[in-house]
Every structure is written in structure tokens, then in C-alpha cells.
Amino acid sequence: MPLRDHFRPPLDDNASWEELHGGWPMVIVQQLRKQLPDGYVAGPRVHLGSFVEIDVAAFEKDESPLISGTTDGNGGVATAVWAPARPSLAVETSLPDFDEYEVRIYDAKRGRHLVAAIEIVSPGNKDRPEHRNAFIAKCAALLQKGVAVSIVDLVTVRQFNLYAEVLAFIGLSDPTLSDPPPHIYATSCRWVKKEKRAILEAWSHVLTVGQPLPTLPLWLTADLVVPLDLEQSYEQTCHDLWIT
């Protein structure tokens, strides 16, 4: 089924974009539960403050067993089962240091280590420079910590590409992007070390209203990846919310 425009008539006369954004993360979590290997869990996070922030995070449990290339039926798939296409961007780089003021508190008894985050862009993430800067800084900080970041942007009413701005923040650009870059897109990024080199890899896709959404690579480690089927979870969310 095709991507809808959730921000303009006639669809936004009958269904709010907030319904999709509020429901989609949990559907993604349900999808990932069938795919993540033993020892990995995913959880949704929806924060409504001065601007909307929606994401899905994947965690690795400290007590997780060794991961093989097979599954016992209860776990997920590994690299040997599914491999992504070549990245649209792979450049040697280093991420800059910058001031960061935050507090993160984790339950030490559960020992959760953040490995991946899926960011679903809202209009509030794109409406003001300070909101865009906050989103960009968050993604750059996650990448700097070795967290794989996926950005999904369906917002048709704000003419910004936050993926391109994340790259610009760290002094890079993606030559596969048009000029100006598309304002709806989906991308997965990770920063990895290969043969003592720091490499930023990205898998970028232009989204088009009326066309299906892509499958992104969701990296759990440098060598372990599972498919993030955006089309499947998007359609399931639309079906559950009666969005046609």
C-alpha cells in the first residue's frame, strides 16, 4: 500500500497525524519482538514537551547469550539470514565533541545498554531552528556513542531534511541527496571502526507519497543486523487506526 500524506487534506480532515505517530512506535516494537535475537529488547518512547519526540530504542541485555547465525524459534535473525544493500554513504570521519547537558538514569539491575534508536520525525522537530538543532544534536550524540540511528520523516509540511543537517553538523554531506534534499525520507546511520578507521555509513531513501516505504538495516552490533520493515509496520498501524 502507498504512503499517505497525513498532513494535508483530505486525510488530515479525518485522521490526525498524531494518531499515526502515537501508534506506530508500538507496532514497530511488536514487529521487532519477532526479529531481535535473544538478549535484545525494544521499547517505545513518546515524549510530549516543548516539542514532540518519538522514538523506538533497542537494548542489549548484559546477560545475553552468544549470538549465532541461526534462531531457535523464539529469537530473531542475524546477519547470515538478512543482509542490507551497500550503504549510500560510507566515509572516513571523526565525530566532533560538543557540550552536552543531560542526565540519563538506568536500572543497574537490568543492565540495559542502548544499541539502536529509531526516530520518527514530528512537525515540531522541524518547525523552529532550536527544535531542529536539538534533534540534530541528539542524533549526533547517539552516533558518537556508537548507537545506530534510523530517522523516518513523513512530514510533508516542513521543508527540511534533518538527516542532511545531521551530516552537515559533523562536517559531511551525502552525494546521493538532491539539491535541495528531499523533505520526506528514511535513513539508517551508524559510526563504526574498520581497520582502525572511523567510518560513517548511511542507507538513505527518498520517500514519495503514493509509494511503499523501504526496509532499513537496524544495526545491533558492528556485524549483527536485522531488517526494519517500515512498510509492514506502517500499514499495520494505518489498518489498526482505520486510516485508509
Residue frames relative to the residue before (quaternion, step in Angstrom):
aa qw qx qy qz dx dy dz
M 1.0000 0.0000 0.0000 0.0000 0.00 0.00 0.00
P 0.5188 -0.6849 0.4190 0.2936 3.61 -1.04 0.69
L 0.5713 -0.5400 0.4899 0.3769 3.52 -1.36 0.30
R 0.2695 -0.7566 0.5754 0.1543 3.57 -0.95 0.91
D 0.4094 -0.6394 0.5730 0.3086 3.56 -1.32 0.23
H 0.1790 -0.8391 0.5107 0.0553 3.54 -0.20 1.34
F 0.6922 0.5030 -0.2586 0.4483 3.58 1.26 -0.09
R 0.7339 0.3279 -0.2190 0.5531 3.59 1.28 0.07
P 0.6005 -0.5269 0.4326 0.4178 3.59 -1.24 0.32
P 0.5791 -0.1368 -0.7936 -0.1268 1.49 -2.26 1.06
L 0.5289 0.6783 -0.4159 0.2951 3.63 1.15 -0.43
D 0.7177 0.4543 -0.2934 0.4387 3.61 0.81 -0.87
D 0.5224 0.5952 -0.4291 0.4343 3.59 1.27 0.07
N 0.7691 0.3569 -0.1643 0.5041 3.56 1.17 -0.59
A 0.8011 0.1089 -0.0421 0.5871 3.61 1.13 -0.53
S 0.3755 -0.7377 0.5191 0.2130 3.57 -0.83 1.00
W 0.5537 -0.5975 0.4637 0.3485 3.57 -1.12 0.68
E 0.5859 0.5965 -0.3689 0.4060 3.60 1.13 -0.60
E 0.5947 0.5607 -0.3671 0.4440 3.59 1.12 -0.58
L 0.6636 0.4874 -0.2982 0.4828 3.57 0.94 -0.88
H 0.7021 0.4760 -0.2778 0.4509 3.57 0.78 -1.01
G 0.6611 0.5046 -0.3104 0.4603 3.57 1.09 -0.63
G 0.7435 0.4252 -0.2226 0.4657 3.58 1.05 -0.76
W 0.5893 0.6343 -0.3611 0.3463 3.57 1.06 -0.72
P 0.6476 0.5323 -0.3633 0.4065 3.67 0.78 -0.81
M 0.6720 0.4893 -0.3207 0.4540 3.61 0.90 -0.79
V 0.6240 0.5203 -0.3473 0.4683 3.59 1.05 -0.66
I 0.6225 0.5256 -0.3370 0.4718 3.59 1.04 -0.74
V 0.6346 0.5250 -0.3269 0.4634 3.58 0.98 -0.83
Q 0.6526 0.5073 -0.3132 0.4676 3.59 0.95 -0.86
Q 0.6334 0.5197 -0.3228 0.4738 3.58 1.05 -0.75
L 0.6973 0.4839 -0.2781 0.4497 3.58 0.85 -0.97
R 0.5565 0.6124 -0.3979 0.3962 3.59 1.10 -0.54
K 0.6857 0.4715 -0.2781 0.4798 3.58 1.11 -0.64
Q 0.7440 0.4325 -0.2038 0.4668 3.58 1.22 -0.42
L 0.6258 0.5657 -0.3580 0.4001 3.59 1.02 -0.68
P 0.4944 -0.6459 0.4860 0.3198 3.60 -1.00 0.76
D 0.6676 -0.4646 0.3876 0.4338 3.56 -1.31 0.29
G 0.7485 0.3722 -0.2887 0.4667 3.54 -0.99 0.85
Y 0.7012 0.3876 -0.2615 0.5381 3.59 1.28 -0.13
V 0.0414 -0.7825 0.6212 0.0097 3.57 -1.04 0.83
A 0.2171 -0.7598 0.5988 0.1305 3.57 -1.22 0.54
G 0.0239 -0.8015 0.5975 0.0008 3.57 -1.10 0.67
P 0.4267 -0.7019 0.5032 0.2682 3.60 -1.03 0.74
R 0.0633 -0.7694 0.6331 0.0572 3.56 -1.25 0.45
V 0.0232 0.7749 -0.6295 0.0519 3.58 -0.73 1.10
H 0.0173 -0.8020 0.5954 -0.0437 3.57 -0.57 1.19
L 0.0916 -0.7895 0.6066 0.0205 3.56 -0.69 1.11
G 0.1740 0.7796 -0.5770 0.1703 3.56 -0.32 1.26
S 0.8081 -0.1105 0.1228 0.5654 3.55 -0.81 -1.01
F 0.7646 -0.0010 -0.0505 0.6425 3.54 1.31 -0.35
V 0.5568 -0.6304 0.4340 0.3229 3.53 -1.19 0.63
E 0.0198 -0.7778 0.6282 -0.0042 3.56 -0.98 0.86
I 0.0229 0.8051 -0.5872 0.0807 3.55 -0.62 1.16
D 0.1915 0.7850 -0.5765 0.1211 3.55 -0.83 0.92
V 0.2635 -0.6963 0.6354 0.2050 3.48 -1.43 0.12
A 0.1353 -0.8086 0.5702 0.0517 3.57 -0.76 1.02
A 0.2141 -0.7437 0.6191 0.1333 3.55 -1.15 0.71
F 0.1269 -0.8077 0.5752 0.0233 3.55 -0.85 1.04
E 0.2846 -0.7169 0.6079 0.1885 3.51 -1.30 0.48
K 0.3503 -0.7268 0.5514 0.2121 3.56 -0.87 0.96
D 0.5474 -0.6419 0.4284 0.3237 3.56 -0.97 0.85
E 0.7234 0.4401 -0.2508 0.4692 3.55 1.06 -0.74
S 0.3369 0.7742 -0.4876 0.2222 3.59 1.24 0.27
P 0.4671 -0.6764 0.4891 0.2918 3.59 -1.05 0.73
L 0.6606 -0.4683 0.3824 0.4451 3.54 -1.28 0.13
I 0.3431 -0.7512 0.5326 0.1853 3.55 -0.96 0.91
S 0.1604 -0.7686 0.6127 0.0898 3.55 -0.91 0.92
G 0.6285 -0.5526 0.3911 0.3829 3.55 -1.28 0.01
T 0.6750 0.4447 -0.2997 0.5067 3.59 1.24 0.20
T 0.3140 -0.7289 0.5723 0.2063 3.55 -1.31 0.04
D 0.4039 -0.7234 0.5075 0.2368 3.55 -1.16 0.63
G 0.6697 -0.4879 0.2948 0.4759 3.55 1.28 0.19
N 0.7299 0.3724 -0.2336 0.5235 3.58 1.17 -0.47
G 0.6860 0.4558 -0.2782 0.4942 3.57 1.19 -0.45
G 0.5889 -0.5884 0.4235 0.3574 3.54 -1.26 -0.34
V 0.6383 -0.5196 0.4109 0.3920 3.50 -1.31 -0.39
A 0.2762 -0.7495 0.5779 0.1673 3.56 -1.23 0.42
T 0.7941 -0.3465 0.2065 0.4546 3.52 -1.34 -0.04
A 0.6359 0.5598 -0.3393 0.4088 3.59 0.99 -0.78
V 0.6760 0.4895 -0.2903 0.4682 3.60 1.18 -0.55
W 0.8061 0.0452 0.0167 0.5898 3.58 0.95 -0.86
A 0.0428 -0.7975 0.6018 -0.0029 3.57 -0.83 0.98
P 0.4191 -0.7163 0.4928 0.2615 3.60 -0.87 0.88
A 0.6092 -0.5156 0.4417 0.4098 3.54 -1.32 0.17
R 0.6703 -0.4556 0.3724 0.4521 3.54 -1.29 0.10
P 0.5280 -0.6391 0.4382 0.3477 3.63 -0.95 0.73
S 0.4863 -0.6520 0.4931 0.3086 3.57 -1.14 0.63
L 0.7714 0.1420 -0.0936 0.6131 3.57 1.28 -0.33
A 0.1493 0.7538 -0.6315 0.1040 3.58 -0.99 0.88
V 0.1670 0.8005 -0.5472 0.1786 3.56 -0.17 1.30
E 0.4681 -0.6463 0.5214 0.3021 3.54 -1.16 0.65
T 0.1603 0.7960 -0.5578 0.1720 3.56 -0.77 1.02
S 0.1995 -0.7138 0.6372 0.2111 3.50 -1.37 -0.09
L 0.3977 -0.7220 0.5121 0.2416 3.55 -0.97 0.83
P 0.4528 -0.7138 0.4591 0.2733 3.62 -0.82 0.93
D 0.4548 -0.6341 0.5430 0.3102 3.52 -1.25 0.48
F 0.0587 0.7798 -0.6224 0.0324 3.56 -1.16 0.61
D 0.6356 -0.5439 0.3847 0.3900 3.54 -1.23 0.49
E 0.0050 -0.7890 0.6134 -0.0348 3.53 -0.96 0.88
Y 0.0480 -0.7985 0.5996 -0.0226 3.54 -0.68 1.13
E 0.3775 0.6992 -0.5270 0.3014 3.55 -0.29 1.24
V 0.2199 -0.7287 0.6268 0.1664 3.53 -1.35 0.26
R 0.0363 -0.7773 0.6281 0.0040 3.53 -0.87 1.02
I 0.0914 -0.8024 0.5897 0.0080 3.54 -0.75 1.06
Y 0.0848 -0.7986 0.5958 0.0000 3.53 -0.81 1.10
D 0.4954 -0.6180 0.5195 0.3207 3.53 -1.23 0.50
A 0.3396 -0.7820 0.4853 0.1942 3.57 -0.29 1.26
K 0.6110 0.5662 -0.3575 0.4222 3.58 1.10 -0.61
R 0.6933 0.4426 -0.2733 0.4988 3.59 1.12 -0.61
G 0.2402 -0.8361 0.4717 0.1442 3.57 1.24 -0.41
R 0.2591 0.7918 -0.5206 0.1866 3.62 0.93 0.80
H 0.1233 -0.7746 0.6193 0.0347 3.53 -0.96 1.00
L 0.3798 -0.7548 0.4917 0.2104 3.59 -0.59 1.15
V 0.0674 -0.8235 0.5632 0.0108 3.59 -0.78 1.02
A 0.8149 0.0348 0.0018 0.5785 3.63 1.09 -0.53
A 0.0731 -0.7776 0.6234 0.0383 3.55 -1.23 0.58
I 0.1850 -0.7526 0.6248 0.0945 3.53 -1.07 0.85
E 0.1340 -0.8135 0.5652 0.0279 3.56 -0.52 1.22
I 0.1441 -0.7666 0.6224 0.0647 3.57 -0.75 1.10
V 0.3347 -0.7907 0.4831 0.1713 3.56 -0.39 1.28
S 0.1971 -0.7606 0.6096 0.1050 3.55 -1.05 0.87
P 0.6568 -0.4792 0.3668 0.4521 3.64 -1.18 0.20
G 0.6404 0.5489 -0.3289 0.4247 3.58 1.04 -0.73
N 0.6059 0.5514 -0.3589 0.4472 3.60 1.14 -0.47
K 0.7674 0.3836 -0.1705 0.4846 3.58 1.18 -0.59
D 0.5765 0.6750 -0.3599 0.2874 3.60 1.20 -0.35
R 0.8012 0.1644 -0.0806 0.5697 3.63 1.09 -0.61
P 0.6255 -0.5543 0.3814 0.3950 3.60 -1.10 0.56
E 0.6742 0.5004 -0.3169 0.4412 3.61 0.89 -0.83
H 0.6415 0.5052 -0.3258 0.4766 3.58 1.10 -0.63
R 0.6403 0.5039 -0.3243 0.4805 3.57 1.01 -0.79
N 0.6535 0.5191 -0.3164 0.4510 3.57 0.96 -0.85
A 0.6410 0.5194 -0.3299 0.4587 3.59 1.01 -0.76
F 0.6505 0.5047 -0.3090 0.4760 3.58 0.98 -0.84
I 0.6572 0.5156 -0.3051 0.4573 3.58 0.92 -0.92
A 0.6674 0.5022 -0.3018 0.4597 3.58 0.90 -0.92
K 0.6290 0.5340 -0.3357 0.4544 3.58 1.02 -0.79
C 0.6803 0.4831 -0.2985 0.4634 3.60 0.84 -0.96
A 0.6542 0.5098 -0.3183 0.4592 3.59 0.94 -0.85
A 0.6454 0.5173 -0.3228 0.4601 3.59 1.00 -0.81
L 0.6426 0.5157 -0.3253 0.4641 3.58 0.97 -0.81
L 0.6546 0.5042 -0.3142 0.4675 3.59 0.91 -0.89
Q 0.6378 0.5392 -0.3266 0.4425 3.58 0.97 -0.84
K 0.6984 0.4524 -0.2597 0.4900 3.58 1.11 -0.68
G 0.5907 -0.6068 0.3575 0.3938 3.58 1.25 0.13
V 0.4797 0.6506 -0.4449 0.3856 3.59 1.26 0.31
A 0.3811 -0.7027 0.5527 0.2355 3.59 -0.89 0.94
V 0.1421 -0.8128 0.5641 0.0310 3.58 -0.83 1.01
S 0.0904 -0.7567 0.6457 0.0477 3.55 -0.96 0.97
I 0.1280 -0.7820 0.6082 0.0469 3.58 -0.95 0.94
V 0.0491 -0.7824 0.6208 -0.0081 3.56 -0.82 1.06
D 0.0037 -0.8246 0.5606 -0.0753 3.57 -0.51 1.21
L 0.0415 -0.8100 0.5843 -0.0273 3.55 -0.48 1.28
V 0.4628 0.7240 -0.4200 0.2919 3.60 1.30 -0.05
T 0.1946 -0.8337 0.5120 0.0707 3.57 -0.22 1.30
V 0.6932 0.5133 -0.2690 0.4285 3.62 1.19 -0.44
R 0.6908 0.3647 -0.2867 0.5546 3.61 1.24 0.25
Q 0.2857 -0.8156 0.4884 0.1211 3.56 -0.53 1.23
F 0.4715 0.6350 -0.4775 0.3827 3.57 0.57 1.17
N 0.2124 -0.7389 0.6239 0.1401 3.55 -1.22 0.58
L 0.2685 -0.8119 0.5005 0.1351 3.57 -0.19 1.29
Y 0.5646 0.5702 -0.3868 0.4544 3.60 1.15 -0.47
A 0.6633 0.4890 -0.3009 0.4799 3.59 0.90 -0.91
E 0.6680 0.4971 -0.3042 0.4627 3.59 1.03 -0.74
V 0.5827 0.5408 -0.3736 0.4780 3.60 1.14 -0.53
L 0.6573 0.5010 -0.3085 0.4709 3.58 0.93 -0.90
A 0.6529 0.5105 -0.3187 0.4598 3.59 0.93 -0.85
F 0.6119 0.5685 -0.3404 0.4320 3.57 1.07 -0.75
I 0.7531 0.3362 -0.1981 0.5297 3.58 1.04 -0.73
G 0.6138 -0.6266 0.3158 0.3618 3.55 1.26 0.46
L 0.6144 0.5382 -0.3454 0.4621 3.58 1.14 0.57
S 0.1296 -0.7535 0.6310 0.1316 3.53 -1.36 0.01
D 0.3773 -0.7001 0.5593 0.2339 3.54 -1.26 0.45
P 0.3353 -0.7839 0.4823 0.2010 3.64 -0.36 1.17
T 0.6034 0.5657 -0.3701 0.4230 3.60 1.19 -0.27
L 0.5802 0.5841 -0.3811 0.4207 3.61 1.23 -0.24
S 0.4739 -0.6514 0.5125 0.2974 3.55 -1.14 0.67
D 0.3244 -0.7148 0.5794 0.2195 3.57 -1.33 0.14
P 0.4351 -0.3238 -0.7939 0.2749 1.57 -0.87 2.36
P 0.5953 -0.5798 0.4048 0.3816 3.60 -1.18 0.47
P 0.6124 -0.5618 0.3979 0.3886 3.59 -1.16 0.53
H 0.3760 -0.7470 0.5039 0.2162 3.58 -1.07 0.70
I 0.7061 0.2410 -0.2760 0.6059 3.60 1.27 0.18
Y 0.1430 0.7858 -0.5576 0.2263 3.54 -0.72 1.15
A 0.1471 -0.7389 0.6429 0.1380 3.53 -1.37 0.11
T 0.0635 0.8126 -0.5728 0.0868 3.56 -0.88 0.90
S 0.1772 -0.7331 0.6424 0.1357 3.52 -1.29 0.50
C 0.0642 -0.8004 0.5960 -0.0050 3.57 -0.92 0.95
R 0.0814 0.7680 -0.6350 0.0159 3.52 -1.22 0.53
W 0.2709 -0.7296 0.6089 0.1535 3.51 -1.24 0.60
V 0.0528 0.8217 -0.5588 0.0994 3.58 -0.47 1.19
K 0.3766 -0.6876 0.5687 0.2490 3.53 -1.31 0.37
K 0.0165 0.7865 -0.6147 0.0576 3.55 -0.83 1.06
E 0.8342 -0.0980 0.0168 0.5425 3.55 -0.62 1.19
K 0.7033 -0.4923 0.2329 0.4570 3.53 0.92 1.12
R 0.5971 0.5205 -0.3824 0.4756 3.58 1.22 0.39
A 0.3565 -0.7049 0.5693 0.2278 3.56 -1.11 0.71
I 0.0506 -0.8201 0.5687 -0.0382 3.57 -0.56 1.20
L 0.1966 -0.7353 0.6359 0.1279 3.54 -0.96 0.92
E 0.0637 -0.7965 0.6013 0.0032 3.58 -0.68 1.12
A 0.0043 -0.7952 0.6060 -0.0215 3.54 -1.06 0.77
W 0.1726 -0.7380 0.6460 0.0913 3.52 -1.20 0.75
S 0.0082 -0.8488 0.5247 -0.0644 3.56 -0.13 1.31
H 0.0556 -0.7902 0.6104 -0.0054 3.55 -1.03 0.89
V 0.3554 -0.6891 0.5896 0.2261 3.55 -1.04 0.84
L 0.2497 -0.7552 0.5865 0.1531 3.58 -0.94 0.89
T 0.1052 -0.7845 0.6104 0.0322 3.53 -1.14 0.73
V 0.4567 -0.6580 0.5208 0.2953 3.56 -0.86 0.95
G 0.7587 0.3218 -0.2686 0.4987 3.55 -0.82 1.04
Q 0.7053 0.3898 -0.2533 0.5352 3.59 1.31 -0.09
P 0.5889 -0.5860 0.4114 0.3748 3.63 -1.14 0.52
L 0.4962 -0.6269 0.5129 0.3126 3.54 -1.31 0.39
P 0.5158 -0.6742 0.4377 0.2964 3.61 -1.11 0.60
T 0.4224 -0.6123 0.5818 0.3289 3.51 -1.42 -0.08
L 0.1857 -0.7966 0.5706 0.0734 3.57 -0.75 1.09
P 0.4592 -0.6341 0.5237 0.3359 3.59 -1.18 0.41
L 0.1548 -0.7603 0.6261 0.0770 3.58 -0.93 0.95
W 0.1800 -0.8271 0.5286 0.0644 3.55 -0.19 1.32
L 0.2157 -0.7810 0.5784 0.0942 3.55 -0.87 1.04
T 0.7506 0.0024 -0.0051 0.6607 3.55 1.21 -0.68
A 0.7384 -0.3891 0.2865 0.4704 3.58 -1.26 -0.10
D 0.7991 0.2744 -0.1201 0.5213 3.59 1.12 -0.66
L 0.6819 0.4736 -0.2743 0.4852 3.59 1.24 -0.20
V 0.0782 0.8068 -0.5710 0.1300 3.56 -0.63 1.19
V 0.1028 -0.7611 0.6361 0.0742 3.56 -1.20 0.65
P 0.5144 -0.6508 0.4508 0.3294 3.61 -1.12 0.52
L 0.2073 -0.7346 0.6345 0.1214 3.55 -1.07 0.86
D 0.1422 -0.8223 0.5500 0.0325 3.55 -0.08 1.36
L 0.2113 -0.8202 0.5215 0.1029 3.58 0.01 1.29
E 0.6208 0.5601 -0.3500 0.4223 3.58 0.99 -0.76
Q 0.6709 0.5090 -0.3030 0.4461 3.58 0.88 -0.94
S 0.7130 0.4444 -0.2704 0.4702 3.58 0.80 -0.96
Y 0.6181 0.5438 -0.3368 0.4570 3.60 1.08 -0.70
E 0.6846 0.4766 -0.2873 0.4708 3.58 0.86 -0.94
Q 0.6320 0.5219 -0.3390 0.4618 3.59 1.00 -0.75
T 0.6466 0.5144 -0.3176 0.4651 3.58 1.00 -0.82
C 0.6553 0.5009 -0.3114 0.4719 3.60 0.92 -0.89
H 0.6461 0.5178 -0.3197 0.4606 3.58 0.97 -0.82
D 0.6815 0.4934 -0.2961 0.4521 3.59 0.88 -0.92
L 0.7322 0.4011 -0.2240 0.5028 3.59 1.11 -0.68
W 0.4439 -0.7093 0.4391 0.3272 3.60 1.30 0.14
I 0.3678 0.6959 -0.5203 0.3313 3.57 1.00 0.81
T 0.0916 -0.8258 0.5562 0.0151 3.59 -0.53 1.14
